[in-house]
């Protein structure tokens, strides 16, 4: 299934080696804005999300990384029926609201995956 999505994401498979397509591949992460990264316990991209958060943190970027236990990759769009989705969307909204108000929204938090 991931190959299907990947094939629809980029016009050419060769584009997948460019950091514009996969920010994880960038050589320099310094100077990037604070980031909120949320992954799901059952997520084919979970490890990449966690590794990206670690690379940002290593470059001095403030990162709020959270892995949500008990949910699958697509949970974030299921706020009407999944409480953890509703909570996660609210968390991201709070961080965005604080950011646009000029406050430091991202706290150094990390929920370790099991």
Secondary structure, 3 states (H helix, E strand, C coil): CHHHHHHHHCCCHHHHHCCCCCHHHCCCCCCCCCEEEEEEEECCCHHHHHHHHHHHHHCCCCEEEEEEEEEEHHHHHCCCCCHHHHHHHHHHHHHHHHHHCCCCCCCCEECCCC
